[in-house]
Amino acid sequence: MGGFAKEAEVSTSLPPAKAFKAFAEDLDTLLPKVAPQAIKSVERLEGDGGPGTIKKITFAEGYGFSYAKHRVDVLDKDNLLYTYVVIESDFFNNMVEKISYETKFVAAADGGTSIKVNTTFYTIGDIQITPDLMLQIKEASEKRALILKAIENYVLANPGV
């Protein structure tokens, strides 16, 4: 198995506990609500939402791929840590075995949150990361960032959420 890792850091004006709630705990309900052009539905296939839970995200038509299945590994409210693994998706195109995300929510000096995401892509066998696959990953990351911004905007506009 080959692969590579990448790190990203995103800022939000939401305080850490609120950011964790929106981007980890409430993500299943917020995704289709705030980004229906991208996410058709999120369905829990197994589990109660905590570690071991399997979810299926169905993407809207024309999004570029149709589904992804996630397994929640860590949902730690005390340490504001959320890790999950994409275990199946038509995005993989028989090249990627899984994608692991570790997301840490850290208080920022301005009262907001710095969201640190470590992503590891695991390829099947000896498959090398090609420029085409890198472009697909970049495009998917850009789409993900837009969806996260939509969630932030929704939570800011609806403080009771």
N, C-alpha and C positions, 0 to 999 in steps of 0.2 A: 504494500500500500504506500502510495506517495502522497504528496499533499503540500500545502503551504498554509501559513497563518498570516493574518493581518489584524492590525489594531486600529481602532477608530475612537474618537472622542467627540461627543456631541454635547452641547450645552442647552439647558432649558431654564426658563425662569421659574418653573415649578420647584417648590422645596423638595428635598430628597424623599420624604415619606409619600408625598403626593405623586411625585414622578414614579416611584416604585409601584404605587397602587395603579396608576394609569397604564404604565408600560409593561407591567408584569402581571399583577393580579386581575385587572379588569380588561386586559387586552382582548380577550375573546369576545366580549360584548361591544367594546368600542370599535374594533376594526371594521365590521360591516356597517356600523352606524356612521362613522366619520369618513370612510373611504369606499362607498359602494361601487365607485367606478373601478376599484381594484379588487376588493374583497367581497365575494358573494356571500360566504358564510364561514363560520367556525363551529365545528362540531366536536364535542368530546366523545371519543370512541371508548376510552377506558379511564378509570380513575376519578378522583374527586377534585382535580385541579392542582394538587400538590405533586411531589415527586412520584414518578412512575406513570403519570397521566399521559395518555396518547390523544392528540388532537389532529383533526384534519381541517386544513384551510382550503376552501375552494375559491379560486380566483375568478374574477369577472372575465367574461368573454373578451378576447383581444388583449389580455394582460401580458401575454407572452408565454405563459405556462398555465396549466389548469389547476394543479393541486400540490399540496405539500403536507406530509404528516410529520408532526413534532412529538418528541418525548421530553417531558419536563424532568430534569435531573435534580435541580435545586430551586426552591422557592423560599428563601431565607429572609423573612421580614425584619429580623433583628439586625442582620448585617447588610441588608439591602442588596442581596445577591440573587440573581436569576440566571440559571443556566438551562439550556435546552439543546436538543440535537434534532436536526431535520433528518429523519431516517428514511424518507421516501419522497420522491417528487419527480414529475416529468421534466423538470429543469435539469435533472442529472444527466439525461441523454446517454446512459450507459458509460459515463466517464467518472462520475462522482459517487462514492459510496455513502457519505454522510457529511453534514456540515454541523459543527459544534459552535455554539454561541455562549460566551460567558459575559454577563452584563452586570456591572457594578455601578451603583448609584452613590456618588460622593458629593457631600455638601460643598458648594462653591462660596467664595468670599462674598458674593453679591446676594446671598440668600437662595439662589437657585441651585441647580444640580449639574454636575459634570457626569455624564453617562459614559462610562468606559466599556467598550465592547471589544472583546478578543474573539475573533472568528477563525476557526480552523477548518479548512476544506480537505477532505480525505478522498483521494482518487482511487479508482479500482485498479488493482494490480500495479503494473508498472506504467500506467498511463501518465503522461507528462502534461503539465498545465500548458495549454496552447494559447497563442494570442487570441484566438476566437473565444476560448473558454474564459480567459481573463476579461474580455470585452463583455461577455454575458454576465459575469460576476459583477463587474463595474456597473452595468445597467441595472441589475437587480438591486444592488446596494443603493443606487440613486433613487429607485422607486421606493425602497424601504424608507429612506430618509424623508421623502415627501409624505409618506403615510404617517410617520412618527410626528412630523410637524403638524399634520392635520389633527392628530390626537391631542397634541399640546394645545393647539388653538381651541379645540372643543372643550377641554378641561378648563382653560382660562375663561372661556365664555360661559361656562356652566360650573361655577365654583362648588355647587352642592354635590357634584359627581364624585 
